[in-house]
Amino acid sequence: MEEKDSWHSLDPATALSRLESDFYHGLTEAEATARHLRHGPNEMKARGGRPGWLKFLLQFNQPLVYILLAAAAVSGLLGEWVDAAVILGVVLINAIVGHIQEAKAERAIGALSRLVTTEATVRRDGRKLRLPSALLVPGDVVLLQSGDRVPADLRLVQVRNLQVEEAALTGESVPVEKNPATLPADTVLGDRVNLAFAGTHVTYGTAEGVVVAIGDHTVAGGIAGMLARTIELSTPLTRKIAEFSKLLLYVILGLAVAMFALGIWRGENATDMFMAAVALAVAAIPEGLPAALTITLAIGVGRMSRRRAIIRKLPAVETLGSTTVICSDKTGTLTENQMTVQTVIAGGREYTVSGTGYGTAGDFHHEGRPVDPGGEPALRECLRAGWLCNEAQLVEVDGRTQVQGDPTEGALVVAATKAGLARAAPWPRVDMIPFESEHMFRATLHEHPEGSRIIYQVGAMERLLERCDRMLDAQGGETALDGEAVRRQAETMAARGLRVLAFARKPVAAGHADLTHGDVAGGLTLLGLQGMIDPPRAEAIRAVRECQAAGIAVKMITGDHAATAAAIAAQLGIGSADGATPRTLTGRELAEIPFAELPRHTGEISVFARVAPEQKLRLVRALQSRGEVVAMTGDGVNDAPALKQADIGIAMGITGTDVAKGASDMILTDDNFASIEAAVEEGRGVYDNLKKFITWTLPTNGGQALVLLAAVIFGTALPILPVQLLWVNMATAILLGLMLVFEPKAPNLMQRPPRNPAEPLLTPALIRRTVMVSVFMTAGAFLLFEWALPRAAGGLAEARTVVVNTIVMVQLFYLFNCRSLTRPVVRLGLLSNPAALAGAAAMIGAQLLFTYAPVMNRLFHTAPITVSAWGLIVATGFCSFLLVELTKLRRTP
């Protein structure tokens, strides 16, 4: 095969010959399969990132671990070999658990990202197919259009106004205009305009080219920097927690040093004081909190994926919980995306069309009487324009008719099929101007069966009307255009919620071959209007209602006619729950509003119609200037800036372009607004559970530290040893704390206002609860220590075992307090979180082993305790539970 550096110097015919490919028919399926087996999938092997061994070693790169390792070293030097071994063992276990959890999180997020498959349009066996880009092979003929991600390195063969954004590859800041002409062999990479490179994005136009390189053999595949990829597991909240932990570390180290100095000043043994200082540091620092938060977020991402929302960037999970405005497209997101032509106006007559969806059964009526489309020349010509100027196809799948292509174009094909046009003689297409959002029309040039040629055009009524000077009458003859009458008809149709498209034609000379924008700039004949409707999704109506009840404003931003948008919005309840028609602002009106005044309008208006994609960016910025947290949907190339600017950019998984997906934080696999509402609900649930975990872990760590601090202040023996604290922190975090991740979502989750993203981590309520539980744990542990010490047959070891079990029991009962931060546990249901019950049972089993197993007694300096001690331990834990529940009742209305 020719080297990738020389394809630009070959003419298209030679390149196709070298690749043994046929431009018009493509490869055969058999040949493509054989090449796939020979060359492998069209994928780049992930390089870069950190190797597994380094990730494992980085688990030790924490200040707390340094302290523990120092403590182990000193313990060994002092001859406390068992303590040193236990400390090292706990450090190792924590590192292994952390490494496994992080690897699982990375695999989960990586697997989700692979669900978003890139597809390519190829020609094989003379047929146009849509395939996963991984199945492409050298020699495949690929068709590109605006919004596509180039799936492999291509030698372009045919190009029409193609522009490709190559900044990531060449550094070129503006899209590159492509040309298939052969270039000199020494042409530099940035000037090889007859090639399209894998990973770049088509921003304008169409093209066809042949695959010359795939996977690691592409230009991008040869650039190592392009392939380095690591999954970022940190989020604003985890970074905030990490910063908080560092601050807490400095405070605790200061307290530890002060405690050590106080003990030495009072004449205590230096070794004992050193171990006490180490124990204080171990007790007070929530070292596992950032890792636990990351795992919680990763689990939330998995839950969202099951509700058809793929999170591409982990911080989006948090942001969803504070979203205040959702700006949604209409078609396919809020509606069914199954357009049906219901009304046709042609030759001054209005026809109604029966049938729904993509079924081809239906009839035409005029003034209540059935008509034969074959006897209605104007109607037939209007339907023919929609049939020919079209890229969609009807296919049978499992006995049902489905559309391959744009739903709007599919509706036009269905309407023409109902009129019998699909059985008529074909009119071969000669050339085409593809649909672009800037122009809002498509035009095609066709060979008439009698030998002449004709241009058909379909698009927005406003764009076509200004290009027409004639229109058809009822008999199919041409007459002067009555533009005002056409506008009134379009407005009447749009007021009924119909999407209106206009159709026009223009005869050209028989030899006319190239279709240009100049050909359709004027002199056209208006054929008529077709009005179609895409009904609102039933689940979207419910989702809009849920969002608005949750304090989240829903705004519709669409390119449709204002009246159509307002009618659909009224059915959805957007802007007014009583079904009243909401206020609407058009793109033209939007362009005339100074940005300083725009925030006020965005707050008052819920429907923005005839909005150009680039105007979405203005709307996002205006909403954000009001302090809103904005989620924005998009699917086109021009939506990318708005998706990047939004706090949550949401791309459509089905209709979305690769550019839009690349700019997004979240992708909807079903293009359904209800999935956005579900993702917001999941995001709120994830944040709720994160907050519960924080509320659980801070008082427990604080209580352990206070127990040690009080012992030094009062000059008593240490109630708990560092190795025992290590056991408590490790066991409770895994068996108790992480069980809150599985807590079901609160029933009133979507009735609350959005969370304030500026809310501090330590709220006054959390500080009060932390102090209360910490003090209670300290008091309970100290009282039971003083009670057990004179009664314990096992002496100090038994009394310390009582303290360890007291701390664990308070943490266990407090776990159930934290299942809800505001509602009493009795309202939650005992069995609503089986994981919490399982974790509590496992923790009790672990503590029995800790207390009675001889090997654990030797390792952790524990001793068996009496039944009466267990009674007081359980009673202390239950009293702490009642205390927290009473504070909830006092605040619960």
Protein Blocks (a to p, Z undefined) as FASTA:
>chain_A
ZZfklmmmpcfklmmmmnopafklopafklmmmmmmmnopaddddeejjdfklmmmmmmm
cfklmmmmmmmmmmmmnopamlmmmmmmmmmmmmmmmmmmmmmmmmmmmmmmmmmccddd
ddeehiacdddfklpcehiacdddehiacfbdcddfbdchiacdfklmnopabdcdddfb
dcdfklcfklmmkbccehiacfedcdddddfbgcjlmmklmmmklmgccddfbdfklmmm
mmmmmmmmmmmmmmmmmmmmmmmmnopafklmmmmmmmmmmmmpcfklmmmmmmmmmmmm
mmmmmnopacfblklmmmmmmocbdcddfehplmnoiacdfbdceehiacddedehjbfb
dcddeehiacdfklmmklmmmmmmmmmmccbdcddeehiacdedjfklmmmmmmmmmnom
mmmccdddfbdcdddfklopacdddddfklpacddddddfklmmmmpcbdcdfkopacdd
dfklmmmmmmmmmmnopacdddddddddfklmbdcfklmngoiacfbdcdddddddfklm
mmmmmmmmnopacddddfbdfklmmmmmmmnopoianlpacddddfklmmmpcfklmmmm
mmmpcbdghiafklmmmmmmmmmmnopacddddfbfklmmmmmmpmbdcddfklpcfklm
mmpmbdcfklpaklmmmmmmmmmmmmmmmmmmmmmmmmmmmmmmmmmmmmmmnopacfbd
fklmmmmmmmmmmmmmmmmmmpccdfklmmcccddfklcfbdfklmmmmmmmmmmmmmmm
mmmmmmmmmmmmnlmmlmmmmmmmmmmmmmmmmmmmmmpckbcfklnopklmmmlmmmmm
mmmmmmmmmmmmmklmmmnopacddfklmmmmmmmmmmmmmmmmmmmmmmpZZ
